[in-house]
Amino acid sequence: MSADPMDVEVTATSKGKGKGKMADPGAPGPTTSAAAVARLAHRETARQTLPWVEKYRPSSLEELVAHEDIVGILQKLIASNKLPHLLFYGPPGTGKTSTILACAKKLYGADFKMMVLELNASDDRGIDVVRGQIKEFAGTKRLFSSGVKLVILDEADAMTNDAQFALRRVIEKYTKHTRFCMICNYVNKIIPALQSRCTKFRFAPLKPEQIQGRLQHVVDQEKVTITPDGVEAVMRLGQGDMRRVLNLLQSTHMAYQKVDERHAYLCAAAPLKEDMEYIRNALLTASFKDAFDGILKLTTAKGYSLGDIELALKVMDIELPAAVMVHLLDEMSNTEERLAHGGSERLQLGSLVGAFATARHMMSPAS
């Protein structure tokens, strides 16, 4: 039966009186639904503008592409509710932070934000942070929650020694209801007293076959045009670092729309193959002056750093006698150390050219 046109919708006023008005069938729906749609659209826009490193960060242990043995052990520890204090160490981009975040999400679910304190120790690395934020979080019990809390200290090798000694005492005092996970690149920078209180896991650089699957997934999702030599170049330049691989893929895609070997090398500011061939030939065949002048001119024109050239030389297949190779590696490591301490690139280039000149003399029949 059709509605009576005299039917009205009565809305109560603040004084309790009714006020009649005709219902308008063409009026827009509740503003709450429009706000919800706007929020969803905002979230989707924010997700689309995220760096791919964050957009495709694994959110569960099952999504991790490497370190199956470590993941298996952690899953057993979580299932048995016997998670110890942890120390993850290894090169950057190997999944250390992603692994502990996935563990925390599996442990706490919706209570993640309440039960986890995540700190980047390279920003907050003094003793005040240990005595303040960490001690306060670890010493506070959560109502209606019987599980242990988790403190994640990323880049813990940047913490001062005083902060590490203070942290040792905090771990001892609050271990009953708080677990600590320290993440670092250099385990030798963590004091032995902290190392002995943690179960250590080493995260090795990812293998090409482990990177390739995840790389292809991102390529498919983002509809990236990439050539086979582009895939090889991105993985080679990534050097087992998934974060570097995804950043390089995204930057090359945005800069050139097509990811091939040349574009990847240009975007990474890494020496091109033909340039490295020229540098190698100059070092092995040219006189000291010609090699120095030629390489200096090339690096100035292309903007290459001497550190990148040294790294590329180390991975090139140069057939040399063992004694000569030992000499070169020793000299190159010394050059790299001096560069790291702020040495002049021009002087260190002279040292590198001189090292190869000595190597050639060692190989000459008269020597």
C-alpha positions as CSV (number, residue, x, y, z in Angstrom):
1,M,0.0,0.0,0.0
2,S,1.4,3.5,-0.9
3,A,2.4,5.8,1.8
4,D,-0.1,8.5,2.9
5,P,1.2,11.9,1.7
6,M,0.3,13.4,5.0
7,D,2.6,11.1,6.9
8,V,5.3,13.2,8.7
9,E,8.5,12.5,10.4
10,V,8.5,13.9,14.0
11,T,11.8,15.1,15.4
12,A,12.1,15.8,19.1
13,T,13.4,19.2,20.0
14,S,15.7,20.0,22.9
15,K,12.6,21.2,24.8
16,G,10.7,17.9,24.2
17,K,8.2,19.4,21.7
18,G,7.5,17.8,18.4
19,K,8.0,19.5,15.1
20,G,6.5,18.0,12.0
21,K,8.0,18.1,8.5
22,M,7.5,16.3,5.3
23,A,10.1,13.5,4.6
24,D,12.0,14.3,1.5
25,P,12.7,11.1,-0.4
26,G,15.3,12.9,-2.6
27,A,17.4,14.1,0.4
28,P,21.0,12.8,0.7
29,G,21.7,9.9,3.1
30,P,23.2,10.3,6.6
31,T,26.4,12.3,6.6
32,T,28.1,9.5,8.6
33,S,28.2,7.3,5.5
34,A,29.7,10.0,3.4
35,A,32.3,10.6,6.1
36,A,33.1,6.8,6.1
37,V,33.5,6.8,2.4
38,A,35.8,9.9,2.6
39,R,37.9,8.1,5.3
40,L,38.3,5.0,3.1
41,A,39.2,7.1,0.1
42,H,41.8,9.0,2.2
43,R,43.3,5.7,3.5
44,E,43.5,4.3,-0.1
45,T,45.2,7.5,-1.3
46,A,47.7,7.3,1.6
47,R,48.4,3.7,0.8
48,Q,49.0,4.5,-2.9
49,T,51.5,7.2,-2.1
50,L,53.5,5.1,0.4
51,P,57.0,4.1,-0.6
52,W,56.9,0.5,-1.9
53,V,59.2,-0.6,0.9
54,E,56.4,0.2,3.4
55,K,53.5,-0.7,1.1
56,Y,54.8,-4.2,0.5
57,R,56.3,-4.8,4.0
58,P,55.3,-8.4,5.1
59,S,52.5,-8.2,7.7
60,S,52.7,-11.9,8.8
61,L,55.4,-14.5,9.3
62,E,54.0,-16.5,6.3
63,E,54.7,-13.6,4.0
64,L,58.4,-13.5,4.7
65,V,60.4,-14.7,1.7
66,A,63.6,-15.9,3.5
67,H,65.2,-17.2,6.7
68,E,62.8,-20.1,6.9
69,D,64.8,-21.7,9.8
70,I,64.6,-18.5,11.9
71,V,60.9,-18.1,11.2
72,G,60.2,-21.7,12.1
73,I,62.0,-21.4,15.4
74,L,60.1,-18.1,16.2
75,Q,56.7,-19.7,15.4
76,K,57.5,-22.6,17.8
77,L,58.5,-20.2,20.5
78,I,55.3,-18.1,20.0
79,A,53.1,-21.2,20.0
80,S,54.6,-22.5,23.2
81,N,54.4,-19.0,24.8
82,K,58.2,-19.1,25.6
83,L,59.5,-16.1,23.7
84,P,62.9,-15.2,25.1
85,H,64.8,-11.9,24.7
86,L,65.9,-11.6,21.1
87,L,68.9,-10.1,19.3
88,F,68.6,-9.9,15.5
89,Y,71.7,-8.8,13.6
90,G,72.9,-8.7,10.0
91,P,73.1,-6.3,7.0
92,P,70.4,-3.8,6.3
93,G,67.3,-4.8,4.3
94,T,67.4,-8.5,5.3
95,G,64.1,-8.7,7.1
96,K,65.0,-8.1,10.8
97,T,62.5,-5.4,11.6
98,S,59.8,-7.0,9.4
99,T,60.3,-10.4,11.2
100,I,59.8,-9.0,14.8
101,L,56.8,-6.8,13.7
102,A,55.2,-9.9,12.1
103,C,55.9,-11.8,15.4
104,A,54.3,-9.0,17.4
105,K,51.2,-8.9,15.3
106,K,50.8,-12.6,15.6
107,L,51.3,-12.4,19.4
108,Y,49.0,-9.4,20.1
109,G,46.6,-9.0,17.2
110,A,44.4,-6.0,18.0
111,D,46.3,-5.2,21.1
112,F,49.5,-4.5,19.2
113,K,49.8,-0.8,19.9
114,M,49.1,-1.3,23.6
115,M,51.5,-4.1,24.1
116,V,54.5,-3.1,21.9
117,L,56.9,-0.2,22.4
118,E,59.0,0.4,19.2
119,L,62.0,2.7,19.4
120,N,64.7,3.6,16.9
121,A,67.7,3.6,19.0
122,S,69.7,5.8,16.6
123,D,67.4,8.6,17.3
124,D,66.8,7.9,21.0
125,R,70.0,6.3,22.1
126,G,71.0,7.9,25.4
127,I,70.6,6.7,29.0
128,D,67.7,9.0,29.6
129,V,65.5,7.0,27.2
130,V,66.3,3.7,29.0
131,R,65.6,5.3,32.4
132,G,62.5,7.1,31.0
133,Q,60.4,5.6,28.2
134,I,61.7,2.0,28.3
135,K,61.6,1.7,32.1
136,E,58.2,3.3,32.3
137,F,56.7,1.0,29.7
138,A,58.4,-2.1,31.0
139,G,57.4,-1.4,34.6
140,T,53.7,-0.7,33.9
141,K,51.3,-3.6,34.1
142,R,48.4,-3.7,31.6
143,L,44.9,-4.2,33.0
144,F,42.9,-7.1,31.5
145,S,45.9,-8.5,29.8
146,S,48.0,-11.4,31.1
147,G,50.5,-11.5,28.2
148,V,54.1,-10.2,28.3
149,K,54.8,-6.9,26.6
150,L,57.4,-6.4,23.9
151,V,60.1,-3.6,23.5
152,I,61.6,-3.4,20.1
153,L,64.9,-1.5,19.9
154,D,65.8,-0.9,16.3
155,E,69.5,0.1,15.4
156,A,70.5,-0.9,19.0
157,D,74.2,-0.8,17.9
158,A,73.9,3.1,17.9
159,M,73.1,3.1,21.7
160,T,75.8,4.5,24.0
161,N,77.6,2.1,26.3
162,D,76.1,3.8,29.3
163,A,72.6,3.2,27.8
164,Q,73.4,-0.4,27.1
165,F,74.6,-1.0,30.7
166,A,71.4,0.6,32.0
167,L,69.3,-1.5,29.7
168,R,70.9,-4.6,31.0
169,R,69.6,-3.8,34.5
170,V,66.1,-3.0,33.1
171,I,66.0,-6.3,31.3
172,E,66.9,-8.2,34.5
173,K,64.3,-6.3,36.6
174,Y,61.3,-6.5,34.3
175,T,61.9,-9.8,32.5
176,K,58.9,-11.4,34.2
177,H,56.3,-9.5,32.1
178,T,58.4,-7.8,29.4
179,R,60.5,-9.1,26.5
180,F,63.1,-7.2,24.6
181,C,64.1,-7.5,21.0
182,M,67.3,-5.6,19.9
183,I,68.0,-5.2,16.2
184,C,71.4,-4.1,14.9
185,N,73.7,-4.3,11.9
186,Y,76.9,-4.9,13.9
187,V,76.6,-7.3,16.7
188,N,80.1,-6.5,18.0
189,K,78.8,-3.0,19.0
190,I,76.4,-4.7,21.5
191,I,78.1,-5.2,24.9
192,P,78.6,-8.9,25.9
193,A,76.4,-8.5,29.0
194,L,73.4,-7.8,26.7
195,Q,74.3,-10.4,24.1
196,S,74.4,-13.1,26.8
197,R,70.9,-12.3,27.9
198,C,69.4,-12.7,24.4
199,T,68.8,-15.5,21.8
200,K,70.8,-14.4,18.8
201,F,69.7,-14.8,15.2
202,R,71.9,-13.8,12.2
203,F,70.0,-12.5,9.1
204,A,72.2,-13.1,6.0
205,P,71.8,-11.1,2.8
206,L,68.9,-12.4,0.7
207,K,69.7,-14.7,-2.2
208,P,68.6,-13.7,-5.8
209,E,66.0,-16.5,-5.9
210,Q,64.5,-15.2,-2.7
211,I,64.4,-11.6,-3.9
212,Q,63.0,-12.5,-7.4
213,G,59.6,-13.8,-6.2
214,R,58.9,-10.7,-4.1
215,L,60.2,-8.4,-6.9
216,Q,57.9,-10.0,-9.4
217,H,55.0,-9.6,-7.1
218,V,55.6,-5.9,-6.8
219,V,56.1,-5.6,-10.6
220,D,52.8,-7.2,-11.2
221,Q,50.9,-5.2,-8.6
222,E,52.3,-1.8,-9.8
223,K,52.3,-2.8,-13.5
224,V,55.9,-1.9,-14.0
225,T,57.5,-2.4,-17.4
226,I,60.8,-4.2,-16.8
227,T,63.2,-6.1,-19.0
228,P,65.0,-9.3,-18.1
229,D,68.3,-7.5,-17.9
230,G,66.5,-4.8,-15.7
231,V,65.5,-7.6,-13.2
232,E,69.1,-8.8,-13.1
233,A,70.5,-5.3,-12.7
234,V,68.1,-4.3,-9.9
235,M,68.9,-7.5,-8.0
236,R,72.7,-7.1,-8.6
237,L,72.7,-3.5,-7.4
238,G,70.5,-4.5,-4.4
239,Q,73.3,-6.8,-3.1
240,G,70.9,-8.9,-1.1
241,D,69.1,-5.9,0.5
242,M,65.4,-6.1,-0.2
243,R,64.8,-2.5,0.9
244,R,67.4,-1.3,-1.6
245,V,65.9,-3.4,-4.4
246,L,62.4,-2.0,-3.9
247,N,63.6,1.6,-3.6
248,L,65.7,1.2,-6.8
249,L,62.8,-0.4,-8.6
250,Q,60.4,2.4,-7.6
251,S,62.8,5.3,-8.4
252,T,63.7,3.8,-11.8
253,H,60.1,3.2,-12.7
254,M,59.2,6.8,-11.7
255,A,62.1,8.3,-13.5
256,Y,62.1,6.4,-16.8
257,Q,58.8,4.4,-16.9
258,K,60.8,1.5,-18.2
259,V,63.2,-0.4,-16.0
260,D,66.2,-1.8,-17.9
261,E,69.8,-2.3,-17.0
262,R,71.0,1.1,-18.1
263,H,68.2,3.0,-16.4
264,A,68.7,1.0,-13.2
265,Y,72.5,1.8,-13.1
266,L,71.8,5.5,-13.9
267,C,69.2,5.7,-11.1
268,A,71.5,4.1,-8.6
269,A,74.4,6.4,-9.7
270,A,76.5,3.2,-10.1
271,P,79.2,3.1,-12.7
272,L,78.0,1.7,-16.0
273,K,79.5,-1.5,-17.4
274,E,81.3,0.3,-20.3
275,D,82.7,2.9,-17.9
276,M,84.0,0.1,-15.6
277,E,85.6,-1.6,-18.6
278,Y,87.4,1.7,-19.4
279,I,88.6,2.1,-15.8
280,R,89.8,-1.5,-15.6
281,N,91.7,-1.3,-18.8
282,A,93.3,2.0,-17.7
283,L,94.4,0.6,-14.4
284,L,95.9,-2.6,-16.0
285,T,97.5,-1.1,-19.2
286,A,97.9,2.7,-19.1
287,S,100.7,4.7,-17.5
288,F,100.2,6.2,-14.1
289,K,99.5,9.7,-15.5
290,D,97.2,8.6,-18.3
291,A,95.2,6.3,-16.0
292,F,94.9,9.0,-13.3
293,D,93.9,11.7,-15.7
294,G,91.4,9.5,-17.6
295,I,89.7,8.1,-14.5
296,L,89.5,11.6,-12.9
297,K,88.0,13.1,-16.0
298,L,85.4,10.2,-16.2
299,T,84.4,10.4,-12.5
300,T,84.1,14.2,-12.7
301,A,81.9,14.0,-15.8
302,K,79.7,11.2,-14.6
303,G,79.6,12.0,-10.9
304,Y,80.9,8.6,-9.7
305,S,82.4,8.3,-6.3
306,L,85.6,6.5,-5.8
307,G,83.9,4.2,-3.3
308,D,81.5,3.0,-5.9
309,I,84.3,2.4,-8.4
310,E,86.2,0.3,-5.8
311,L,83.1,-1.7,-5.0
312,A,82.6,-2.4,-8.7
313,L,86.2,-3.4,-9.2
314,K,86.0,-5.9,-6.3
315,V,83.1,-7.8,-8.0
316,M,84.6,-7.8,-11.5
317,D,86.3,-10.9,-12.7
318,I,89.9,-9.8,-12.9
319,E,92.3,-12.8,-13.4
320,L,95.4,-12.0,-11.3
321,P,97.9,-14.2,-9.4
322,A,97.0,-14.8,-5.8
323,A,99.9,-12.7,-4.3
324,V,99.0,-9.8,-6.6
325,M,95.3,-10.0,-5.6
326,V,96.2,-10.0,-1.9
327,H,98.3,-6.9,-2.5
328,L,95.5,-5.1,-4.3
329,L,92.8,-6.0,-1.8
330,D,94.9,-4.8,1.0
331,E,95.6,-1.5,-0.7
332,M,92.0,-1.0,-1.8
333,S,90.8,-1.7,1.8
334,N,93.2,1.0,3.1
335,T,91.9,3.4,0.4
336,E,88.3,2.7,1.4
337,E,89.1,3.3,5.1
338,R,90.7,6.6,4.3
339,L,87.7,7.6,2.3
340,A,85.4,6.7,5.1
341,H,87.4,9.0,7.4
342,G,87.0,11.9,5.0
343,G,90.2,11.6,2.9
344,S,90.5,13.5,-0.4
345,E,89.1,11.5,-3.3
346,R,91.7,12.9,-5.6
347,L,94.6,11.7,-3.4
348,Q,92.9,8.3,-2.8
349,L,92.5,7.9,-6.6
350,G,96.2,8.4,-6.9
351,S,96.7,5.7,-4.2
352,L,94.4,3.3,-6.2
353,V,96.2,3.9,-9.5
354,G,99.6,3.5,-7.7
355,A,98.4,0.1,-6.2
356,F,97.6,-1.2,-9.7
357,A,100.9,0.1,-11.0
358,T,102.7,-1.8,-8.3
359,A,100.6,-4.9,-9.1
360,R,101.7,-4.7,-12.7
361,H,105.3,-4.5,-11.7
362,M,104.8,-7.6,-9.5
363,M,103.6,-9.5,-12.5
364,S,106.3,-8.3,-14.9
365,P,109.0,-11.0,-15.8
366,A,111.8,-8.8,-14.5
367,S,110.4,-8.6,-11.0
